[in-house]
Amino acid sequence: MSALAVLFRRELSLAWGRGGGALLALAFYACVTTLLPLASGPDPERLAGLAVGVAWLSLALSALLSLERLFERDYEDGALDLLALGSPPLELVAAVKCLAQWLATGAPLALASPVAAIALGASPALAPLLFVVALAGGLAFAFLGGLGAALALGSRRGGLLIAVIVLPLFAPPVIFGGGALSSLAVGLDWKPGLLLLCAYAAAAVALAPLAMAAACRNALD
Amino acid sequence: MIGAVHVEGLAIRRGERLLFEGLDLSVRAGEAVALTGRNGAGKTSLLRAIAGLLRPAAGRVRFEGDAENGLHLIGHADGLKPARTAWEELRFQSLWTGGTEASARDAAEAFGLTRMLELEVRRLSAGQRRRVALARLAASPRSLWLLDEPMAPLDVVHRAKFGEVMARHLAGGGLIVAAVHDPLPIEARTVELGG
């Protein structure tokens, strides 16, 4: 088995094992979408109008939750030294970590999002697009979030710093995804929004690992 | 395989403080060097600079032979995840550094870990954890070992056993640079930092 496959399996087992963040993100997602009707009033029509947007936005926020541990845990216990001294370059290590984060946290959230939207009263016709948007958006969130996590390495208030760093980076994908979803809801062409989202995610996957590796090297120095 | 390491005119600065400068040190195949010096003299920094993790302020580290995947660094943090079992961690560490599952099993036996492999790392003592971390030295063949106080948490029996492992490594043409406070249980050249 190649070293990267071994790392991928380790990351998945860390995300789903004890102390991992995947379940936390799912629980947070369930909380937000369940509490929304209690906070905004029970009017079904108003709720239905908000449903898809809330399902999409809560997903972006839930994706932030478990990011603090992505590099920080390995940095604190010394495992990042070991990862830096393996045969694959740190860029690939960072990419594999983010992919695992996407599969462990982003994919379950993407599965949960259509359910949440329909439960809040959104039209079931929106569900397939919401799933695709959530999946592509989740990929962008995982890589950009990883970038924030790597930059925040070694700082005392890592969680806060990550939120501040990724907020502007999360805005474009949230807009593109939200645009595609609201276009479909009113019968307009939804493809441009989705394609922009996918392009943004692809750029994040290509570029973020370079920055993450540089940030990790800096933190180890 | 790394045949020799040459540290040439190395200076390391941590923040405002210059830890040392103009350090020259050569280690050849089959040779062990014990780095000594007060706390904060720069032993850990020197090991990290040789590993390429830390940028020196001046000077350089030169390797003879193929330096690619040529070294192990065992720091004072063991790099083990408390919620995973000793076997999961040892297996990952050896596969990641180029070993095999079979070599990880053999290493576990050599370090007396066989009976605790199924335990979670958080249930192990400090000495047992260190042995799990040290086991990857035997599990994946890399010629240069950089060890940061490797024996501090080990008991007398396991210090002796680890001494045998180090002696075998040197006999096979390996190199060892270890930061220590107690003398190594093998023949080693002592280099004092900040002396």
Interface residues (C-beta under 8 A of the other chain):
Chain A: M1 A3 V6 L7 R10 S13 L14 G17 R18 G19 R73 D74 E76 D77 G78 A79 D81 L82 L83 A84 L85 G86 S87 R217 L220 D221
Chain B: R48 A51 L53 L54 R55 E68 N69 L71 H72 L73 G75 H76 A77 D78 G79 L80 K81 P82 A83 R84 E88 F92 Q93 L95 W96 T97 G98
